Amino acid sequence: MGNDLRGDMYFMEGDVCLEMSNISPIAPHTHDFIEFVYMMKGKSVHRVNDVEYPLEGGDLLIINYGEKHSFDGDPAARFCNILIKPAFLDDSMRECRDLFLLLRTPPYQEFGELIDHRCRHVRFSPEEKNCFEYMLLLLERELQTRERGYDLTTHTGVNFLLVMILRKMCVSHTTTEGEFRRVLEYIGDHYAERISAEQLARLCYYTPSYFSRVFRRYTGVTFTEYLKKIRILNACRLMDEGGRIEDLYTRVGYTNKTNFYKHFRQIIGKTPLAYRKAQGLSR
């Protein structure tokens, strides 16, 4: 172990440490270092300052100095802790207690205005996951063997991992309309199925919270509001094509007729029967 517990605070020897292990419950505690929790496989739930973050393979969570943290999960799950003191990255940060102040230093300034400081949870795609884990293994070896020149390779490895993390944190500024249009096309093709924001976030390799922010930015509404409108508009289309009112709610993804009628009236301003009459359609 590269750190020890005194009271409810962990202290680390040195400026950087990397630990790989299986999940076991850890009581609430704080750190005198910055911790990156990276899930390699399995699932876990981490609580940081009373906010819960469910993690699975390819997810990474940032925990700053002094933030209260506890976790639990599947004993077979495997994760890696990357523990860093900012002075390891830049000597001007020797008294720093906030990772995001690193963005004021010359090597990282290009990320400064792009990073959402609320973003503490990122999700890597399979390709990114393979790349990230390969670098973790190289870094682990360098820290264990400490061969000649390991200071250089360790700094390179840590900076490589950190850049990968920061790129994911500012991805909202590089998401193209074309990429997000594919999300809307998926909804248009699958609206009648069980579909959730969490499912779509996983398909995009976004975290649920990030997906929700991007979705609202592009559409102006929440995912739930958008899906509801798509389903009701398709119900109108099916009625125009001669569909029976009694069958409509299941055909557009509802399992509850009451909710279907309620949402129809909210969006169209009238009941399905009144809509049909207004359109001059027979039952």
C-alpha positions in Angstrom: 0.0 0.0 0.0 1.2 3.5 -0.8 -0.9 5.2 1.8 -1.9 4.8 5.4 -5.1 5.7 7.4 -5.0 8.1 10.3 -8.4 8.7 11.8 -10.7 9.0 8.8 -8.0 10.4 6.5 -5.6 8.6 4.2 -2.1 9.9 3.7 0.2 8.9 0.9 4.0 8.4 0.9 5.5 10.0 -2.1 3.8 11.9 -4.9 2.2 9.1 -7.0 0.9 5.6 -6.3 -1.0 3.1 -8.3 -3.0 0.2 -6.7 -5.0 -2.5 -8.4 -7.3 -4.7 -6.3 -10.7 -6.3 -6.0 -13.6 -4.3 -4.5 -14.1 -4.5 -0.8 -16.3 -2.2 1.3 -14.5 1.0 2.5 -15.9 3.2 5.2 -16.2 7.0 4.6 -12.8 8.7 4.6 -10.9 11.6 3.1 -7.5 12.0 1.4 -4.5 14.2 1.4 -4.1 13.5 -2.3 -6.2 13.3 -5.5 -7.6 9.9 -6.3 -8.8 8.6 -9.7 -10.9 5.4 -9.3 -10.9 3.4 -12.5 -13.1 0.3 -12.8 -11.5 -2.4 -14.9 -14.3 -4.9 -14.7 -17.5 -5.5 -12.6 -19.6 -2.9 -10.9 -19.3 -0.8 -7.8 -21.1 2.1 -6.1 -19.0 5.1 -4.8 -20.3 7.8 -2.6 -18.5 11.2 -2.8 -19.8 14.0 -0.5 -23.2 12.2 -0.3 -23.6 11.8 -4.1 -23.7 8.2 -5.4 -21.8 7.2 -8.6 -22.5 3.7 -9.9 -19.4 2.6 -11.8 -18.8 -0.3 -14.3 -15.9 -1.4 -16.5 -14.4 1.6 -18.3 -15.7 4.2 -15.9 -13.5 6.6 -14.0 -14.3 8.8 -11.0 -12.3 11.8 -9.8 -12.0 12.4 -6.0 -10.4 15.6 -4.9 -8.5 16.5 -1.7 -10.7 16.4 1.4 -13.8 14.9 -0.3 -15.5 12.3 1.8 -15.6 9.0 0.0 -16.8 5.5 0.6 -17.6 2.5 -1.7 -18.9 -1.0 -2.0 -19.6 -3.4 -4.8 -19.2 -6.9 -6.3 -16.2 -8.7 -4.6 -15.2 -10.0 -8.0 -15.0 -6.5 -9.5 -11.5 -5.2 -10.1 -10.5 -1.6 -10.0 -7.4 0.6 -10.0 -6.6 3.6 -7.8 -4.4 6.2 -9.3 -3.2 8.4 -6.4 -1.5 11.7 -7.2 -0.2 14.8 -5.4 -0.3 17.7 -7.9 3.3 18.7 -7.2 4.2 15.5 -9.1 2.8 17.1 -12.2 4.0 20.7 -11.6 6.1 21.9 -8.7 4.1 25.2 -8.6 1.2 23.1 -7.2 3.1 21.9 -4.1 0.5 23.5 -1.8 -2.4 22.9 -4.2 -5.4 21.0 -2.9 -7.6 21.1 -6.0 -7.0 19.1 -9.2 -8.6 21.8 -11.4 -6.0 24.4 -10.5 -3.7 22.3 -12.6 -5.6 23.7 -15.6 -3.9 27.1 -14.9 -0.4 25.7 -15.5 1.1 26.0 -19.0 1.0 22.3 -20.1 -2.8 22.1 -19.3 -4.0 25.6 -20.1 -5.6 24.5 -23.4 -8.1 22.4 -21.4 -8.9 25.3 -18.9 -12.0 26.8 -20.5 -13.3 23.5 -21.9 -13.6 21.5 -18.6 -16.8 21.3 -16.7 -15.7 21.2 -13.1 -18.9 19.4 -12.1 -17.9 16.5 -14.3 -16.2 13.9 -12.0 -17.4 10.7 -13.8 -16.2 9.8 -17.3 -16.8 6.7 -19.4 -14.3 5.3 -21.9 -15.2 3.5 -25.1 -13.8 -0.1 -25.6 -10.9 1.3 -27.7 -10.1 4.0 -25.1 -10.5 1.4 -22.3 -7.9 -0.8 -23.9 -5.5 2.1 -24.4 -6.0 3.4 -20.8 -5.5 0.0 -19.3 -2.4 -0.7 -21.3 -0.8 2.5 -20.0 -1.9 1.6 -16.5 0.0 -1.7 -16.8 3.1 0.1 -18.1 2.9 2.6 -15.3 2.5 -0.1 -12.7 5.6 -1.9 -13.9 7.7 1.3 -13.8 6.6 2.1 -10.3 7.3 -1.4 -9.1 10.7 -2.0 -10.8 12.0 1.6 -10.6 14.6 1.0 -13.3 17.0 3.7 -14.5 15.0 6.6 -15.9 11.7 5.5 -14.2 11.1 9.2 -13.2 10.8 10.1 -16.8 8.6 7.2 -17.8 6.4 7.7 -14.7 5.8 11.4 -15.5 5.1 10.5 -19.1 2.6 7.8 -18.1 0.7 9.9 -15.6 0.5 12.8 -18.0 -0.8 10.4 -20.8 -3.5 9.1 -18.5 -4.5 12.6 -17.3 -4.8 13.9 -20.9 -7.1 11.0 -21.7 -9.2 11.9 -18.7 -9.3 15.6 -19.5 -10.3 14.9 -23.1 -13.3 13.0 -21.9 -14.2 15.8 -19.5 -14.3 18.4 -22.3 -15.9 16.1 -24.9 -19.2 18.1 -24.8 -17.4 20.9 -26.7 -16.4 18.5 -29.5 -19.6 16.5 -29.9 -20.8 17.2 -33.4 -24.3 17.6 -34.6 -23.8 14.6 -36.8 -22.9 12.4 -33.8 -25.9 13.6 -31.8 -28.2 13.2 -34.8 -27.5 9.5 -34.7 -28.8 9.5 -31.1 -32.1 11.1 -32.3 -32.3 8.6 -35.2 -31.9 5.7 -32.8 -34.8 7.1 -30.7 -36.9 7.5 -33.9 -36.3 3.9 -34.8 -36.8 2.4 -31.3 -39.3 4.7 -29.5 -41.8 1.8 -29.2 -39.3 -0.3 -27.2 -38.2 0.1 -23.6 -35.7 2.8 -23.9 -33.9 4.9 -21.2 -31.4 7.7 -21.0 -29.0 5.3 -19.2 -29.3 2.9 -22.1 -28.5 5.6 -24.7 -25.7 7.0 -22.6 -24.1 3.5 -22.6 -24.5 3.2 -26.4 -22.6 6.6 -26.7 -20.0 5.8 -24.0 -21.3 8.8 -22.1 -22.1 8.9 -18.4 -25.8 9.3 -17.7 -25.3 12.8 -16.2 -23.2 14.0 -19.2 -25.7 12.5 -21.7 -28.5 14.3 -20.0 -26.7 17.7 -20.2 -25.8 17.2 -23.9 -29.3 16.0 -24.8 -30.9 19.1 -23.3 -28.3 21.3 -25.0 -29.1 19.9 -28.4 -32.9 19.5 -28.1 -33.9 22.1 -25.5 -35.9 19.4 -23.5 -35.1 16.5 -21.3 -34.8 13.0 -22.7 -38.1 12.0 -21.0 -39.9 15.0 -22.5 -38.5 14.3 -26.0 -39.4 10.6 -25.9 -42.9 11.3 -24.7 -43.4 13.8 -27.6 -42.0 11.3 -30.2 -44.4 8.6 -29.0 -47.5 10.8 -29.0 -46.7 12.2 -32.5 -46.3 8.7 -33.8 -49.7 7.8 -32.2 -51.2 10.6 -34.2 -49.6 9.3 -37.3 -50.9 5.8 -36.7 -54.4 7.2 -36.2 -54.2 9.1 -39.4 -53.3 5.8 -41.1 -56.4 4.2 -39.6 -55.0 2.7 -36.4 -57.5 1.8 -33.6 -57.3 4.1 -30.5 -57.5 1.0 -28.2 -54.3 -0.4 -29.7 -52.3 2.7 -30.0 -50.7 3.0 -26.6 -48.8 -0.4 -26.8 -47.8 0.3 -30.4 -45.9 3.5 -29.4 -44.2 2.1 -26.3 -46.6 2.6 -23.4 -47.6 -0.1 -21.0 -50.1 2.1 -19.2 -53.2 3.4 -21.0 -53.8 6.1 -18.4 -50.3 7.6 -18.9 -50.8 7.5 -22.7 -54.1 9.4 -22.5 -52.6 11.9 -20.0 -49.5 12.6 -22.2 -51.6 12.7 -25.4 -53.7 15.5 -23.9 -50.6 17.3 -22.6 -49.0 17.4 -26.0 -51.9 17.5 -28.5 -54.3 19.5 -26.3 -57.2 17.0 -26.7 -58.0 13.4 -26.1 -57.2 10.8 -28.8 -61.0 10.5 -29.6 -61.3 14.3 -29.9 -58.2 14.4 -32.2 -59.7 11.7 -34.4 -63.0 13.5 -34.7 -61.2 16.8 -35.4 -59.3 15.0 -38.2 -62.5 13.7 -39.6 -61.4 10.1 -39.0 -63.7 7.2 -38.2 -63.2 5.1 -35.1 
